Amino acid sequence: MKIKLFQILMCGVAAFCISCDTSNNTALEQKLNEIGDNQKVLLKKIENMDKSIANLTLAVKSKPADNKKQQQPPQADPNKVYNIEIGDSYIHGAKDAKVTIIEWMDFQ
């Protein structure tokens, strides 16, 4: 019984040692080298993009500020009074009120 157990244990240890063979890792090393090279290429591209963004921000900052004033729409006058004809619409409240709220709906 002890001999059978010892033989099984030795076969297991031998299988474990064979599976841990690290002498044939060239494919893994090649893949790791490719990943490292790709990472270097990506880092260079990111660096170039950072430089171009910095150049663009410098170019935008150096433009005159007059363009911003011309592109803004005119400010609305809060004191302007709009006269809207009510016609024969339904009215709730006094006809000569100082404030008129109109609700318009389009049912199609």
N, C-alpha and C positions, 0 to 999 in steps of 0.2 A: 504494500500500500504506500509506504514511504517512498519507494523507488518510483512508482507511477507519478506520485505528486511531485517529486523532484524533476522527473523528465518533462512534465507539463510546465513546470516553472521555468526550466531551462529553455524550452521551446518558446515560451512567452518572452523571455529576456532576449533571445536571439532575434525574434521578430521585431521587438521594440528597437533593438540596435540597428537592424537593417533599415527600418523605416526612418530612422533619424540620420541617415546618410546625408551629410551636408556638402559633399564634394561636387555635386552637380547643380550648382545654383547659378549657372551662367545666364539662363533665360530670365531668372528673377532679377539678377543684377542689370541685365540689359533693359528690362522694363523700368527699373528704378532710375537708371541713367536717362532714359527717354522722358520720364516724368520730370526729372530735374531740369533737363534741357527745355522742355515745354514751359516749366515754371519760370525759367530765366527769360524766355521770350515774352511771356505774359507780363512779367515785371518791367521789361524794357518798354513794352507798349503802354503800360499804365503810366510810366514815367514820362513818356512822350505826350500822352494825353494831358497829364498834369501841367506840363510846360505850355502846351497850346492853350489850355484854359487860362493859365496865368497871363499869357500874351493877350488873349481876348479881353480879359478883365482890365488890363492896362489900356487897351485900345478904347474900350467903352468909357473908362474914366477920363481919358484925355479928350473926348468929344465935348463940344460946347453944350452948356445946359439950356440954350435957347430952344432947342428942338423939343424939349419936354414941355415948355410953356405953350408952344404952338399946337401940340397934339392934344392938350386938355380941352374938353368941351366947355362951353361957357357955363357959369354957375346959374342955377335957377333962382329967380327972385321970389322969396317966400311971401312977399306982400302983394303979389299980383292977384287981381280979382278976375275970375272967369265967369262970364255971363252965359248961362246955358238955358235955352228955352225949354220949359217943362211941357208945354203943349197941353193935350188933354189927358195926361198921365195921372195916375192915382196920387193924391196928395194926402199926407197925414200931418196935421198940425196947422199952424198959422201960415197964410199965404205970403205975408210980408215979413217973414222971419229973417234975422240977420245971417243965419247960417242955413244952408240947404244941403242936405246929404242926398245924393242920387245913387240909387243902386240899379245897375243896368245888367240885364241878363239876356242871353241869346239862346232861345230854345229852338233847336232845329230838328 
